[in-house]
Amino acid sequence: MKDFLDILKHEKILIVGFSSKTGLAAACFFQKHGIAFSVSDSKDLETVQKNIASFHLTPEKIFAGEQ
């Protein structure tokens, strides 16, 4: 598993459907293991920002609304 996590640290990860339970769980997993990721959701930015409060994401890592 360690080798797999090391590989992921060098990849670009996008979580699609971030506001769903699965998207939030994936974000928790990646953050716990120090893996950078971006999020995407069709919900508006305000809604998505409520869900990312506990994650360390910069604005350029958040894609919200119609895309």
NORMOMO-V651209 format. One record per backbone hydrogen bond with DSSP energy under -0.5 kcal/mol. CO is the residue of the C=O (numbers start at 0). NH is the residue of the N-H. Records with the same first field share a line. If there is no record, write none. Layout:
BEGIN
CO=NH + NH
END
This chain:
BEGIN
0=4
1=5
2=6
3=7
4=8
6=9
7=10
10=12
12=37
13=15
14=39
16=19 + 22
19=23
20=24
21=25
22=26
23=27
24=28
25=29
26=30
27=31
28=32
29=34
30=33
33=35
37=14
38=62
39=16 + 17
40=64
42=64
43=47
44=48
45=49
46=50
47=51
49=52
51=54
54=56
57=60
58=61
60=38 + 62
61=63
62=40
END
